[in-house]
Structure formats: structure tokens, C-alpha cells
Amino acid sequence: MQDPKLPDPADKEIYSAIKKHWDSIAKPLDGLGIYEGIIAGIGMIQRTQRPSVKNRTLLVFLSDNGIVEEGVSQCGPEVTHSVAVAMAQNRSTVCIMAKEAGVRVYPVDVGMEGSRVEGIMDRRIRNGTRDFLKEPAMTENEVRTAMETGYEAVGQLKEEGNDVILLGEMGIGNTTTATAVSCALLGLDPYEVTGRGAGLSGEKLSHKCDVINEALNRYTYNEDDAMKILTLFGGYDIAAMAGVVKAGNELNIPIILDGLITLSAALAAERIYTGCSRACVASHMPKEPVGERIMKELLLSAPINAGMALGEGTGAVLLMPQLDVCMALYDNGSRFDGIGVMAYERYK
């Protein structure tokens, strides 16, 4: 992450102290690059000079999107349901990765279609959002309920002793919702920033852009009115994750973001609750083009740039073993004064 703007003197003191500790370890200054700033940022969020990432849970919000009716994806809500079943059985993609990375997976149904899935926390608000090309995707009450669900989940995990919370989602069509929300919030042209999602042909991508553009021009809204934009174009997963970001900031627990969908939620949360995105840590640069624009807006930078487009929180999970290695050095690395070597001097 980039060195953040730190208006709070306490934040500034903790961040600077952690960076100073990094400089005392027997290695070149900034030898671990972006990772040193990430660890400093995590300590700042946790309000401690001894940050920890040992106890961690991945929150995955599952929801379906009515916009799929417009043919913007290769498949339908049945795939969301199938992945939910796999998650409940600990055999989905992210579950396999998370087991190896020492991450607990906690899936929550906030708006899937179809039958409830045993083993998935049931907080379903509705059976999928509405088709936002025809009508607003959600009501404001539904958005607030989803945000409260996300907020409460963070509170529960904080009480259980989690040091950090990873964020993920699953829902066919949610790159369309996330792109529409982000374009509305940032005033972007969907033809310039819309990606292929799970894999669209050139013709289908053009159609996806047309659908988003038509929807953006259908409604009257202000770029600063994130709550209205969420009701118009968002998903229950995005709204719930916006609540997670708000809670992370207020409860001093870092939120490790995954890809585009989580970034769009962080952007919406920041617009509603100014300053709350300080709790966010980016894991990777999304393949979806609009992701980079959101990262710049939120002053985030990511250590992983691998063209990932998997979702489910897989990018956030992939980051954790890297942070484990960095924390081992932060906690146990030999210091210059301990090995009789003069420390490097930092020049401005």
C-alpha cells in the first residue's frame, strides 16, 4: 500500500514507528518494498506497533443479480448456488486455497436465488436483486439491511479473536453490478473500463457495455450520492461488504480486499462514510479494467499483479502466506545493532 495520508497523530506515530522498526532490521532500506508499508498499515489499523495477521477469516458474501436477465454473463444463478454448495462442503476453489493458507472461510447468503444451502449462514434479504436495466436493483432499506449484516459479521469475528478479515464474494453477474456502481461513483465511461468478467466474447462484452451504459443514462443521480447509486445498480454482496469496510474502520480490524467487487464496495463505503477505507488493504490488481481506477481513487496499491479474475476472495487468501513470511522477519529479523553492522542511513 502507498504511504497513507495520516491526519490522526496516533496513526502517524504508529505507522512511523513500524517503518522505523523495518529500517532497524539488517536488510536494505525498503528491501521488502510494498510489504513493509502493508505491515505498517495493518499495525496502524490495529493501533499497535506489534501487528498480527495470525488469526484470520474470509467473509464470503453470496448473492445473485437480476441484471443477468439481460445476457451479460455466460451462465445464470444456478452457478452461484453450485459454488455455495461446494463452499458448504469445503471443496470450492477458495476453500482449498484457504485451507493451505490457514484461513477460515465463513460464507454468508445475503441474496442468492434457489434453495437455502445447509452450512451457509442464512442472511438472505431477497432471492436476488432486480434487473437494474428495468428498475432499481434494491430498495434503500434492503441496502441498509445488507450493510448491517456485513457490519455485524465483523463484530462477531472481532469478538472471536480475529486479527484481520479477508473479503470475498460469489454471484454471477456481479462484475456488471460492480462496474455500473463504480462508473456511477467515478463518472466513468463503461465502454472504457468494462471487462469480460468470467469470460465473454467480444460481441457479449460489447452488449455488456451497452447494458451498463443504458442503465447509467436511465436514472437521475449524483456521483456523491453513493447510497442511491447502490440502490440503483448494486448487489446485496456489495452492500454487505460496504458494511464490512465501515466496521473494519470503527473496530480497528484490517480488511483484506480481493478484486473488483470488493473494491467497488470499499469505494461506496468511502463515499458514504468518509475515511473508512483506511481500514482496507488491497491484495491484488484486478484483471477488470475499472479496478485500477478505484485503486487510484482510494490511494491503494497491491503487491500481487497476476491478471487474476477468480473471485471468492482468492486473491486475499493468496496474500496471507506472503504476509506470514514478512511478519516472521518483522518479529524475528536480526537488527543492525545486534550484529555489529552500521545501519543504512535514510536520505530524503
N, C-alpha and C positions, 0 to 999 in steps of 0.2 A: 504494500500500500504506500501511497505517497505520504510524505510527512504532512499530517493533517493541520488544518487551522485550529488552534487551540485557544479559544477565548477564556476558558476556565484555567486560572492559575494552578489549581491542583492537577488538572490534566497535563498541563505543560511541565510541571515538576516531575510527575511520574514518567511521562514519555522521555524526558531528557535524562532522567536517572537510568532508565533501562538502556538507552542509547550509549550512555557513558559506561555502563557495565559491559556492553558489547565491545567498546573500544579498549577495555582493560584486558580482554581475552587475547591470548597470544596468537594473533592472526592479523592479516592486513585489515586496515580500516574498511568497513563496509564489505568485508570479504564474503559475507553471505548475501550481499545485495538486498533485494526486496524483502527477504525473510527477516532480516534484522528489524526492519520497520514494522512488519506484521506482528512480531512478538512484542515490540514496544507498544503497538496499537492495542493488542489484546490486554496487556498489563494496564494500559490507560483505561480501557473499558471496565476492567475488573477492579480498578482502583487499587492496584498493588504493584510493587516493584518485583514481586515474585510470581509472575503469571503462571497459569497452569492450563493445559488442554487435555489432561488425563481422562477426566470423566466427560463423556460427550454422547449426545443423542441426536439422531437425524429425524427431524419432523418432516413427514411427507404428507402433503395435503392433496387429496384426490377429488377431482370434480370434472364434470362434463360440461360441454359448451354448445349452446344452441346454434351457434354460427356454423357448426359442422353441416347443418342442413343445406348450406349454400355451396357445398362441394369444395371446401378449402383444404381438405386433407384426404389422404389416401384411404383412410378407414374411419370407422364410427365408434360410438361409445362402448360397443362390446369389447373393444381392445382395452379401454380403461378398466373395465370390470375384470377382464382376464388377468391383467397385471396386478390388480388388487388381490385377486385370489392367490397369485404367486407370492405376493408380499406376505400375505397372511400365513403362508406355508414356508416363509423364509427362503424362497428359491428365485425371487426376482433378481434382475441384474444388480440392483443396488444392494440387495440383501447379501448376495455372495461377496461383493466387494467390501461391504461394511463389516462382515464377519472377519475378514482378513485384516481390516484396518482398526479393529477394536472399537467399532461404533455400533451402538444400539439403534435399531430402526423402529420408529414409532409412527405408523401410518394412521391418518385421520380422514374419514369420509366426510367432506363438507358439502358435497353436491353431485355425487355420482348418479347415473341412471341405473336402473335394474335393481335386482335384489340386494339386500344388505349382505355384507361378507363377514362371516364369523372370523374374529381375530383382527378386524379393522375397527378402530374406535369410531363409533357412530355418532357423528355430529352433523348429519345431513340436514341441510336447510331446505333444499328443494331437489327434485330429480333433474339436475342440470339447469343451466341458465337459459334464458330466452334467446332467440335469434336476434342479435342486435342490429341486423340489417332491417328488420321489420319493427322492432320495439326495443326499449331499453333492456339490457341484459338482466338487471337486478333492480329491486327496489332499494331505497336508501336504508330501510330497516333491515333488509337482508344483508346489505354490505356491513352494517354495524354489527349484526349478529356474527357474521363471519370473522370480523376483526376481533370481536370479543373472544371468540373461540380460539384464535391464534394467541391472543394475549394470555388467556387463562392457561393454555398449554405451556407457555414459557414459565409462568408462575409455578406450575406443578413441577416442571423439570428442574427449576431452580431449587425448590424445596427438597427434591430428591438428591441434590448434591452435584448436579451437572456444572461443569466449568464453562463449557461452550455448547451452543446449539447449532447444528447444521440444518440447512433449509433445502427442501426439495418438493417436487410436485409431480403429479401424473394426471393427464387429462387430454384426450385427443382434441385438437383444435386450439390448444392454449398458446401456441406461438402466434396465432391470429389475434386472440384477445390481447395478449401482451404487447404485440406490435401496435394494435389500434390504441391501446391505453397510452403507450409511450409516444406515439405520434401526436396524440391529442395534447399530452402534457408538454411536449417539447416543440410543438409546431412543425413537425417534420412531414415531408412528402413520402407517403408509403411506397411509392414507386422507386424511391432511392434507398430504402432501408429494410424492405421486407425480404425475408429469407425463405428457403424451401421447406422449413420445418422438418418433419420426419422423412422428407424426400419427395418433392413434387417435380413433375416435368416442367419444361419451360412454359407450356401452354397453361398448366394448372397454376404455376406461380403468377403468371400474368392475371389470371382470373382472381387469385387471392388478393393481389394488389387492387384490382377493380372493386372487389367487395369491400375492402377496408376503406378505400377512397370514397366510395359511395356512402358508406356509413358515416364517415367523418363529416361529410358535407350535408348529411341529412338532419343533424341536430344542431342546436344553438348551445354553445358552452364557452366558458372562459378557460384559458390554459391554466390559470391559477386555481380553478375550482376542481381539485382532484377528486373530491367526494362525488360530485356529479359525473365526472368522467368515468369513475369506477362503476357507477350505476349504469351508465350508458353502454360501456364496452367491456367491462371487466369480467372476471370469473370469481367464483367463491374461493378458489385456491389463492388467487392474487390478493383478494381482500383479507383472507385469513393470514397470509404471510405479511401483509402490511401491519396487521396487529402484532405479529411476532417481532417485527422491527421496532415498533413502538415500545413493546415490553422489554426488549433487549436493552434499549437505551435507559429506560426507567429503572430496571432491575440490575443493571451493570453486568450483563452477561453477553459476551460476543456472539454475533450471529454470522455464521459462515455461509455466504451465498453460493448458489450453484450458477445456473446460466441465466438466459434471458428472462424467464418467467419470474424468477426470484428478484432479478434486478428491477423489473418493472414494478414489482411490489414495493421494493425499497424506495424507488423514485416516488411512487404515490404516497407512501408513508411520510417521506421527507416533505412533500408539498403540503400534507395535512398537519403534520407535527414537526415543525421546523427544527432541525438539528438532530433528529432521532437517528439518521443514517450514520452518525458517528459510531454506532454500535456494530456496523457492518464490516465484514472482511470479505473481499472478493477472492474466490478460489481460482477461477479460470476465465479466459476471454471467450465469450460465446461465439459460436460459428455464425449465429444470426446477426446480420449487419447492424441492427439497431442497438445491439448490446454495447458496442463500443461507444456509441453516443451517450448512453446512460452512464457508463463508467466515467466518462469525462465530466458529465454534469454533476455526478456525486463525488468527484475527486478520488475515485478508486482506481487501483491498478492491480493486476492479477499476476501471480507467479507462474501460472500454467497457461500456455498458449499452444494448444494442441489440436485446434479445429474440432473440439468436442461438441456434440449435439445430442447427447443421450438422455438428459433429464433425470428425474427421480432423485436428484441430489448426488449423482455420481461424481461430479467434479468436486463438490465439497468433501466427499469421502476420500477422494484421491489425494486431496491436500493434507489430510491428517497425518499419515506416516512421515511426510516431509517435515511437518511441524514438530513431530516427536523427535526427529533427529536434531533439529535446530534447538529444541528445548534441552536436549541432553547436553549440547555444547554450552548453552547459556547457563545451565545449572552446574556443570561439572568441568568446563573447559579450564585448562591451565592459564594462569594470568601472567602477564609480563613480570610483575613484581615477584612472582613465585618461582620463576625460572632464571632470574638474574639477567633478563634482557631488557634493554631500554624500549619503552613503548613508542609506537608511532605517534607523531605529532599531527594533529588535525589542523590544516590550514584553511582559512576562509577565503 
